[in-house]
Amino acid sequence: VVRNEGCNSMKYANSEFVPMHCHSFFSLLDGLADLQDLVMEARKMGFLGIAVTDHGSVGSWIKFIELSEATKDKKGNPINYPPIIPILGCEFYLSANHNDKSNKEQLDGRRGNRHLNLYAMNFEGYQNLCTLSQLSFTDGFFYDPRIDIEQVSQHSAGLMCGSACLSSVLNANLLADRYDKAKKVCHLFK
């Protein structure tokens, strides 16, 4: 990060860097960032784009797109930073079976849910993310809005997958020195 001359803003030195895993306050109990502050800071720092990947929720997307593309603020003043590309994503809670609704049915109790980041690459991907988010709340909700691999498989067109955080299927296997299982997960998601 470098400070711009004569300005209080920062600019990221790597112009190709794009944050692909950001939470806003739409991620219940996990994200505290105000969406407007998050987007405006990314614009000030010179990012080309950012991805908002709230937990199970696509509720921030409309505001996220508006803020990313806005040329004027609420008062009509020009925004002095270039627009950024809004990357629509979601960090899903992934369960072995979204129909399992008790701690006994989860592989390790409530923590049987692993994380999975999915991103829309096109309009079909956008529609599939919306569908998966809806299903996570209407069909899979157990402590968290959950989906399973079968649902991802049925609604995978137009989506790109990311490894998410340390609670992902991939990273949990790597942390437990289960490289072969992590490799199988990569092939599955590919």
ChimeraX attribute file (.defattr): number of C-alpha atoms within 10 A of each C-alpha:
attribute: neighborCount
match mode: 1-to-1
recipient: residues
	/A:1	9
	/A:2	10
	/A:3	13
	/A:4	12
	/A:5	8
	/A:6	6
	/A:7	7
	/A:8	8
	/A:9	14
	/A:10	17
	/A:11	17
	/A:12	16
	/A:13	13
	/A:14	10
	/A:15	11
	/A:16	10
	/A:17	13
	/A:18	16
	/A:19	13
	/A:20	18
	/A:21	19
	/A:22	18
	/A:23	23
	/A:24	22
	/A:25	15
	/A:26	22
	/A:27	22
	/A:28	14
	/A:29	8
	/A:30	12
	/A:31	14
	/A:32	12
	/A:33	15
	/A:34	12
	/A:35	20
	/A:36	15
	/A:37	12
	/A:38	18
	/A:39	27
	/A:40	19
	/A:41	16
	/A:42	24
	/A:43	25
	/A:44	18
	/A:45	20
	/A:46	23
	/A:47	23
	/A:48	17
	/A:49	20
	/A:50	24
	/A:51	20
	/A:52	28
	/A:53	28
	/A:54	26
	/A:55	27
	/A:56	30
	/A:57	23
	/A:58	22
	/A:59	13
	/A:60	18
	/A:61	20
	/A:62	11
	/A:63	11
	/A:64	23
	/A:65	17
	/A:66	14
	/A:67	22
	/A:68	23
	/A:69	14
	/A:70	17
	/A:71	15
	/A:72	12
	/A:73	11
	/A:74	7
	/A:75	6
	/A:76	8
	/A:77	9
	/A:78	11
	/A:79	14
	/A:80	11
	/A:81	15
	/A:82	17
	/A:83	23
	/A:84	20
	/A:85	17
	/A:86	19
	/A:87	22
	/A:88	25
	/A:89	32
	/A:90	31
	/A:91	29
	/A:92	28
	/A:93	25
	/A:94	26
	/A:95	24
	/A:96	17
	/A:97	18
	/A:98	23
	/A:99	15
	/A:100	14
	/A:101	14
	/A:102	11
	/A:103	13
	/A:104	10
	/A:105	14
	/A:106	17
	/A:107	12
	/A:108	10
	/A:109	11
	/A:110	17
	/A:111	11
	/A:112	17
	/A:113	27
	/A:114	24
	/A:115	27
	/A:116	24
	/A:117	24
	/A:118	25
	/A:119	23
	/A:120	22
	/A:121	15
	/A:122	14
	/A:123	12
	/A:124	15
	/A:125	21
	/A:126	19
	/A:127	16
	/A:128	22
	/A:129	28
	/A:130	20
	/A:131	13
	/A:132	29
	/A:133	24
	/A:134	18
	/A:135	18
	/A:136	24
	/A:137	16
	/A:138	11
	/A:139	14
	/A:140	24
	/A:141	17
	/A:142	18
	/A:143	10
	/A:144	17
	/A:145	24
	/A:146	29
	/A:147	30
	/A:148	20
	/A:149	16
	/A:150	12
	/A:151	16
	/A:152	17
	/A:153	11
	/A:154	10
	/A:155	18
	/A:156	20
	/A:157	18
	/A:158	17
	/A:159	22
	/A:160	16
	/A:161	17
	/A:162	19
	/A:163	18
	/A:164	21
	/A:165	16
	/A:166	14
	/A:167	17
	/A:168	21
	/A:169	22
	/A:170	25
	/A:171	20
	/A:172	17
	/A:173	18
	/A:174	16
	/A:175	12
	/A:176	10
	/A:177	11
	/A:178	13
	/A:179	14
	/A:180	11
	/A:181	16
	/A:182	19
	/A:183	13
	/A:184	12
	/A:185	15
	/A:186	15
	/A:187	9
	/A:188	10
	/A:189	16
	/A:190	8
